[in-house]
Amino acid sequence: MITIKLPEPAVTIVRRKQEMTSEETPIKPIYGFIDFHEIPRDKGGLLLFFNQSDELLFVGKARKLRPRLKKHFEDTVSPLRNHREEVAKISAVLVDDPMEREIYETYVINTERAKYNIEKAFYKD
């Protein structure tokens, strides 16, 4: 039996409950999130997307976390494209080694049964 322990998230950001006015914050919210700047720009790792009930929606790995996070909210091919409004919390786990990122991503997808990951899911619902 192999034991894998995912490192603790370095950063967790949450969707704002209500939209703030431009006078309250100089940062324009993206789907209710204004804290994208807290996610490291040049670090690799995993992004974990959760809903209001703290259920894992999607896990993705990236060489550079912040640019990849923004792409999930902007592009038309992201697995989250039809579920962006469902995301309430995002956690970033820092993992430098590409092989470790791959292992952790597959592990989390299958142990936590990420709802919108289908390519690396070995379980059947």
Beta strands, then each sheet from edge to edge (+ up, - down):
strand 1: 11-14
strand 2: 45-50
strand 3: 56-62
strand 4: 89-94
sheet 1: 1+ 4- 2+ 3-
end
